[in-house]
Amino acid sequence: AVFIKDSGNGAATLIELNCETDFVARNEDFQNLGQSIVELAAAENPADLAALKALPLGDKSVAEALTEAIGKIGEKLDVSKFETVKGDHVVTYTHPGARIGVAVAFSGVAEGDVPQVGKDVAKQIDAMNPVAIDNDRDPASVVEKEIEIGKEQARQEGKPEQIIEKIAMGKLNKFYKENTLLNQEFVKDTSKTVSKYIKESLGKEATVADFKRVQLGAS
């Protein structure tokens, strides 16, 4: 299950706590353990997952508490993901069933209903799984890979070599539109992009500063 702690001060923490069956995931001890770990992570802000597991949880470390819970519950348990989001305004959303959790941070907000806009944008992230906020913040490795894919497709289609670069850039722009959050069509109103919806709702300088999406079992 995915657990989220919204600290209410422009910060949120997400963890993924794994077990082997849905039955255990609904177990009260499992739920309490997940909540305790995410609250500890939010309070202590460890550097990484290893540091989180070394933190004291009661009279044991998180790692020792997991081992103890394995003995009690009878299934393998582990914290496999730990993410934090910080910004001027942070909104969180947990998909029904707690299989996906999202936290989104906004900057430049001048007006509007941040909780509602944040929920809309978080649901967009949940459903559409963007790889980055916008073109400028897309990882270079992803950009290079998409350009190479575009070139290879064009060559396989027998396109002249002199226009292959242009075709690849066209495919890259399509990739941006479909896979970067601010350029995606807004699911609730496909006549506008997510960026346009945010600016219309929260002010012309408003944008997404950061987001994290944790999906159960995803790499």
C-alpha positions as CSV (number, residue, x, y, z in Angstrom):
1,A,0.0,0.0,0.0
2,V,1.0,3.6,-0.5
3,F,1.0,5.9,2.6
4,I,1.1,9.7,2.4
5,K,1.7,12.3,5.1
6,D,0.8,15.9,4.3
7,S,2.7,17.9,6.9
8,G,0.6,21.0,6.2
9,N,3.6,23.3,5.8
10,G,4.3,22.9,2.1
11,A,5.7,19.4,2.4
12,A,4.5,15.9,1.9
13,T,6.0,12.4,2.3
14,L,5.1,9.2,0.5
15,I,6.2,5.7,1.2
16,E,5.3,2.3,-0.4
17,L,5.0,-0.5,2.2
18,N,4.8,-3.9,0.5
19,C,3.3,-7.2,1.6
20,E,2.3,-10.4,-0.2
21,T,-1.5,-10.4,-0.1
22,D,-4.4,-7.9,-0.1
23,F,-5.7,-9.6,3.1
24,V,-2.6,-8.4,4.9
25,A,-2.7,-5.0,3.2
26,R,-6.1,-4.4,4.9
27,N,-4.8,-5.7,8.2
28,E,-4.9,-3.1,11.0
29,D,-1.4,-3.9,12.2
30,F,-0.1,-3.4,8.6
31,Q,-2.0,-0.1,8.3
32,N,-0.7,1.2,11.6
33,L,2.9,0.2,10.7
34,G,2.7,2.1,7.4
35,Q,1.2,5.1,9.0
36,S,3.8,5.2,11.7
37,I,6.7,4.9,9.2
38,V,5.4,7.6,6.9
39,E,4.8,10.0,9.9
40,L,8.4,9.2,11.1
41,A,9.8,9.9,7.7
42,A,7.9,13.2,7.5
43,A,9.1,14.3,10.9
44,E,12.8,13.3,10.5
45,N,13.3,13.9,6.7
46,P,15.9,11.2,6.2
47,A,18.3,11.4,3.3
48,D,17.2,8.2,1.5
49,L,15.4,4.9,2.0
50,A,18.4,3.3,3.8
51,A,18.5,6.2,6.3
52,L,14.7,5.9,6.8
53,K,15.1,2.2,7.7
54,A,17.8,3.1,10.2
55,L,15.6,5.6,12.1
56,P,14.3,4.6,15.5
57,L,10.6,3.6,15.6
58,G,9.8,3.2,19.3
59,D,12.5,1.1,20.8
60,K,13.6,-0.5,17.5
61,S,14.8,0.7,14.1
62,V,12.3,0.8,11.2
63,A,14.2,-2.2,9.7
64,E,13.8,-4.1,13.0
65,A,10.1,-3.2,13.3
66,L,9.6,-4.6,9.8
67,T,11.4,-7.9,10.8
68,E,9.2,-8.1,13.9
69,A,6.1,-7.5,11.9
70,I,7.1,-10.2,9.5
71,G,7.2,-12.7,12.4
72,K,3.8,-11.5,13.7
73,I,1.9,-11.2,10.4
74,G,3.6,-14.1,8.6
75,E,4.4,-12.4,5.3
76,K,7.4,-10.6,3.9
77,L,7.1,-6.8,4.4
78,D,9.4,-4.1,3.2
79,V,9.4,-0.3,2.5
80,S,10.5,-0.1,-1.1
81,K,9.9,3.6,-1.9
82,F,10.3,6.9,-0.1
83,E,9.7,10.3,-1.7
84,T,9.2,13.9,-0.5
85,V,7.7,16.9,-2.2
86,K,8.2,20.5,-1.1
87,G,6.7,23.8,-2.4
88,D,4.7,26.9,-1.6
89,H,1.5,24.8,-1.6
90,V,1.3,21.0,-1.6
91,V,-1.7,18.9,-2.3
92,T,-1.9,15.1,-1.9
93,Y,-4.2,12.5,-3.4
94,T,-4.5,8.7,-2.7
95,H,-6.2,6.6,-5.4
96,P,-8.9,4.4,-4.0
97,G,-7.3,1.2,-2.8
98,A,-4.1,3.0,-1.9
99,R,-2.2,1.5,-4.9
100,I,-1.2,5.0,-6.1
101,G,-0.3,8.1,-4.2
102,V,0.4,11.5,-5.6
103,A,1.8,14.7,-4.1
104,V,2.0,17.9,-6.2
105,A,3.6,21.2,-5.2
106,F,2.7,24.6,-6.7
107,S,4.6,27.9,-6.9
108,G,3.5,31.4,-8.1
109,V,0.0,31.1,-6.7
110,A,-1.9,34.4,-6.6
111,E,-5.5,33.4,-6.2
112,G,-8.0,30.6,-6.4
113,D,-9.0,27.3,-4.7
114,V,-5.6,25.5,-4.3
115,P,-7.0,22.4,-2.7
116,Q,-9.5,21.8,-5.6
117,V,-7.0,22.6,-8.4
118,G,-4.4,20.5,-6.6
119,K,-6.8,17.6,-6.4
120,D,-7.6,17.9,-10.1
121,V,-3.9,18.0,-11.1
122,A,-3.0,15.2,-8.7
123,K,-5.8,13.1,-10.3
124,Q,-4.3,14.0,-13.7
125,I,-0.9,12.7,-12.5
126,D,-2.5,9.6,-11.1
127,A,-4.3,8.8,-14.4
128,M,-1.7,10.0,-17.0
129,N,1.6,9.2,-15.3
130,P,3.7,12.0,-16.8
131,V,7.5,11.5,-16.9
132,A,8.3,15.2,-16.1
133,I,6.8,18.5,-15.3
134,D,7.5,20.1,-18.7
135,N,10.0,20.0,-21.6
136,D,12.7,21.9,-19.7
137,R,12.7,19.4,-16.8
138,D,12.5,16.2,-18.9
139,P,15.6,14.0,-18.2
140,A,18.1,14.3,-21.0
141,S,18.3,10.5,-21.2
142,V,14.6,10.3,-21.9
143,V,14.8,13.0,-24.6
144,E,17.8,11.3,-26.4
145,K,16.0,8.0,-26.3
146,E,12.8,9.4,-27.8
147,I,14.8,11.2,-30.6
148,E,16.5,7.9,-31.4
149,I,13.2,6.0,-31.4
150,G,11.8,8.7,-33.8
151,K,14.8,8.4,-36.1
152,E,14.7,4.6,-36.2
153,Q,10.9,4.6,-36.9
154,A,11.4,7.1,-39.8
155,R,14.2,5.0,-41.3
156,Q,12.1,1.8,-41.1
157,E,9.4,3.7,-42.9
158,G,11.9,4.5,-45.7
159,K,11.9,8.3,-45.2
160,P,14.7,10.2,-46.8
161,E,17.7,10.7,-44.5
162,Q,17.6,14.5,-44.9
163,I,14.2,14.8,-43.2
164,I,14.7,12.1,-40.6
165,E,15.9,14.7,-38.0
166,K,12.8,16.8,-38.6
167,I,10.5,13.8,-38.3
168,A,12.2,12.8,-35.1
169,M,11.7,16.3,-33.6
170,G,8.1,16.2,-34.5
171,K,7.7,12.9,-32.7
172,L,9.5,14.4,-29.7
173,N,7.1,17.3,-29.6
174,K,4.2,14.7,-29.6
175,F,5.9,12.9,-26.8
176,Y,6.1,16.1,-24.8
177,K,2.4,16.8,-25.3
178,E,1.5,13.3,-24.1
179,N,4.0,12.7,-21.4
180,T,5.0,16.0,-19.7
181,L,2.4,17.2,-17.1
182,L,2.0,20.9,-18.1
183,N,1.7,20.1,-21.8
184,Q,-0.8,17.3,-21.4
185,E,-4.4,17.8,-22.3
186,F,-6.3,18.4,-19.1
187,V,-8.4,15.3,-18.5
188,K,-11.5,17.2,-17.2
189,D,-11.4,19.6,-20.1
190,T,-9.4,18.5,-23.2
191,S,-9.8,21.9,-24.8
192,K,-6.9,23.2,-22.6
193,T,-3.6,22.0,-21.3
194,V,-2.9,21.4,-17.6
195,S,-0.7,24.5,-17.6
196,K,-3.5,26.7,-19.0
197,Y,-6.0,25.2,-16.4
198,I,-3.5,26.1,-13.5
199,K,-2.9,29.6,-14.8
200,E,-6.6,30.3,-15.3
201,S,-7.4,29.0,-11.8
202,L,-4.5,30.2,-9.7
203,G,-3.0,33.1,-11.5
204,K,-0.8,33.7,-14.5
205,E,2.5,32.9,-12.7
206,A,1.2,29.7,-11.1
207,T,2.8,26.5,-12.1
208,V,3.8,23.0,-10.8
209,A,7.1,23.2,-8.9
210,D,7.4,19.4,-8.2
211,F,5.4,16.2,-8.1
212,K,5.9,12.6,-7.0
213,R,3.8,9.6,-8.0
214,V,4.2,6.4,-6.2
215,Q,2.6,3.3,-7.7
216,L,2.5,0.0,-5.9
217,G,4.8,-2.4,-7.6
218,A,6.0,0.0,-10.3
219,S,9.7,0.4,-10.8
